[in-house]
Amino acid sequence: MTERGEGFDKDQTITGVEERLQARFPDAEPGVVHEEAVVAVDKYADAPVKDFVDIIAERDARAAVEDSLSSES
């Protein structure tokens, strides 16, 4: 298995996930969106292959934000 981490920027990945989630959930609190993006990216940041960290982290963060929005209702 090839390890590809040279192009991975954790902060940039968090920012991208956060921006996409905020666009998808404009009613979500920015602090919640940021925190869920950080938690999700941190979860996969040490993976040996980083090609899909942004996609997987966004999926996890999206589910967490959806849960937080549904619990507010």
C-alpha positions as CSV (number, residue, x, y, z in Angstrom):
1,M,0.0,0.0,0.0
2,T,1.3,3.4,-0.9
3,E,1.4,6.0,1.8
4,R,0.4,9.5,0.5
5,G,0.4,12.2,3.0
6,E,2.6,14.8,1.5
7,G,-0.4,16.8,0.1
8,F,-2.4,16.6,3.3
9,D,-2.9,19.8,5.2
10,K,-5.0,19.3,8.3
11,D,-6.0,22.9,8.8
12,Q,-7.0,23.3,5.1
13,T,-9.0,20.0,5.3
14,I,-10.9,21.3,8.4
15,T,-11.6,24.6,6.7
16,G,-13.0,22.8,3.6
17,V,-15.2,20.5,5.6
18,E,-16.4,23.4,7.7
19,E,-17.2,25.6,4.7
20,R,-19.1,22.8,2.9
21,L,-21.1,22.0,6.0
22,Q,-22.0,25.6,6.8
23,A,-23.2,26.0,3.2
24,R,-25.3,22.8,3.5
25,F,-26.7,23.7,7.0
26,P,-26.9,27.5,7.1
27,D,-29.1,27.3,10.3
28,A,-26.4,25.4,12.2
29,E,-24.4,27.3,14.8
30,P,-20.9,28.0,13.3
31,G,-19.3,26.8,16.5
32,V,-21.0,23.5,16.2
33,V,-20.0,23.1,12.6
34,H,-16.4,24.0,13.4
35,E,-16.1,21.6,16.3
36,E,-17.6,18.7,14.4
37,A,-15.3,19.4,11.4
38,V,-12.3,19.4,13.8
39,V,-13.3,16.2,15.5
40,A,-14.0,14.4,12.3
41,V,-10.7,15.4,10.6
42,D,-8.7,14.6,13.8
43,K,-10.2,11.2,13.8
44,Y,-8.6,10.4,10.4
45,A,-5.6,12.7,10.4
46,D,-3.2,9.9,11.3
47,A,-4.5,7.5,8.7
48,P,-1.6,6.1,6.5
49,V,-3.5,7.0,3.3
50,K,-5.0,10.5,3.3
51,D,-6.6,10.6,-0.1
52,F,-10.2,10.4,1.2
53,V,-9.9,12.0,4.7
54,D,-11.9,15.1,3.5
55,I,-14.7,13.0,2.1
56,I,-14.9,10.6,5.1
57,A,-14.5,13.4,7.7
58,E,-17.2,15.4,6.0
59,R,-19.6,12.5,6.1
60,D,-19.0,12.0,9.8
61,A,-19.3,15.7,10.6
62,R,-22.4,16.1,8.5
63,A,-24.1,13.3,10.5
64,A,-23.1,15.0,13.7
65,V,-24.4,18.4,12.6
66,E,-27.7,16.8,11.4
67,D,-28.0,15.1,14.8
68,S,-27.4,18.4,16.6
69,L,-30.0,20.2,14.5
70,S,-32.6,17.5,15.0
71,S,-32.0,17.6,18.8
72,E,-32.7,21.3,18.8
73,S,-36.1,20.9,17.3
